[in-house]
């Protein structure tokens, strides 16, 4: 999972928070939660950082 975090490493605490929230929402592993967020960013016009912020703020949910 460390490799996945490389693109957002400067925000690791926020990333961990968002990944944990998605893990709980989707009842999946941390790795799967990060992949869900990454797929959401890839399919949208949002950056990964924007997805992370939106997850933490509660404005989007992934995997549910």
C-alpha positions as CSV (number, residue, x, y, z in Angstrom):
1,X,0.0,0.0,0.0
2,X,2.9,2.3,0.5
3,X,3.4,2.7,-3.2
4,X,-0.2,3.9,-3.6
5,X,0.4,6.6,-1.0
6,X,3.3,8.1,-3.0
7,X,1.1,10.5,-4.9
8,X,-0.3,12.0,-1.7
9,X,2.4,11.3,0.8
10,X,2.5,14.9,2.1
11,X,-1.1,14.4,3.3
12,X,-0.6,11.0,4.8
13,X,-2.7,11.6,8.0
14,X,-5.7,12.9,5.9
15,X,-5.2,10.0,3.5
16,X,-5.3,7.5,6.3
17,X,-8.4,9.1,7.7
18,X,-10.1,9.0,4.2
19,X,-9.0,5.4,3.6
20,X,-10.3,4.4,7.0
21,X,-13.7,6.0,6.3
22,X,-14.0,4.2,2.9
23,X,-12.9,0.9,4.5
24,X,-15.8,1.2,7.0
25,X,-18.3,2.4,4.3
26,X,-17.5,-0.4,1.9
27,X,-16.5,-3.1,4.4
28,X,-13.2,-3.7,2.6
29,X,-9.5,-3.7,3.3
30,X,-7.4,-0.6,3.5
31,X,-5.8,-1.4,0.1
32,X,-9.3,-1.9,-1.5
33,X,-10.5,1.4,0.0
34,X,-7.5,3.3,-1.5
35,X,-8.2,1.6,-4.9
36,X,-11.9,2.7,-4.7
37,X,-10.8,6.3,-4.1
38,X,-8.3,6.2,-6.9
39,X,-10.8,4.7,-9.3
40,X,-13.3,7.5,-8.3
41,X,-10.6,10.1,-9.0
42,X,-9.7,8.5,-12.4
43,X,-13.3,8.4,-13.5
44,X,-14.1,12.0,-12.4
45,X,-12.6,15.4,-13.0
46,X,-11.3,15.4,-9.5
47,X,-7.8,14.9,-8.3
48,X,-6.9,12.4,-5.6
49,X,-6.4,15.2,-3.1
50,X,-9.9,16.5,-3.9
51,X,-11.4,13.0,-3.4
52,X,-9.6,12.6,-0.1
53,X,-10.9,16.0,1.1
54,X,-14.5,15.2,-0.1
55,X,-14.4,11.8,1.7
56,X,-13.2,13.4,5.0
57,X,-15.8,16.2,4.7
58,X,-18.5,13.6,4.0
59,X,-19.6,15.0,0.7
60,X,-18.8,11.8,-1.2
61,X,-18.8,8.1,-0.3
62,X,-17.1,5.4,-2.1
63,X,-18.0,1.7,-2.6
64,X,-21.5,1.9,-1.2
